[in-house]
């Protein structure tokens, strides 16, 4: 990102709560690069669209399937990305979107 945007402009990066995103190494690098890190709240997959894609992938590739080997498992995941995903991509818009509700401030009466 820094190659595209000058260092004097602060960048804001939104991350999930994975341990490696919260590591001291990441925080230190972000500080040096003038990047402010923002973390999604825990247990909030509705705020992270990739989580919704993982759910769809599981429905098509993993749910109720027994894989005898790691290779079979990996192939099922790869086939989802190569074969299934292009076929269902148009239908994903309704499942992987940002459905946020705008709330009006409460009146003080």
Number of C-alpha atoms within 10 A of each C-alpha: 9 13 6 6 10 12 14 9 11 14 16 12 11 12 14 18 15 11 8 11 15 14 10 11 11 13 16 12 11 16 13 10 17 17 19 13 16 12 13 14 11 9 9 11 14 14 16 16 13 12 14 17 15 11 16 19 18 16 11 16 19 16 11 9 11 9 12 8 9 9 10 12 16 12 13 19 17 13 13 19 14 11 10 15 17 10 11 11 9 9 10 13 10 9 13 17 13 12 10 8 6 6 6 6 6 6 5 4 3
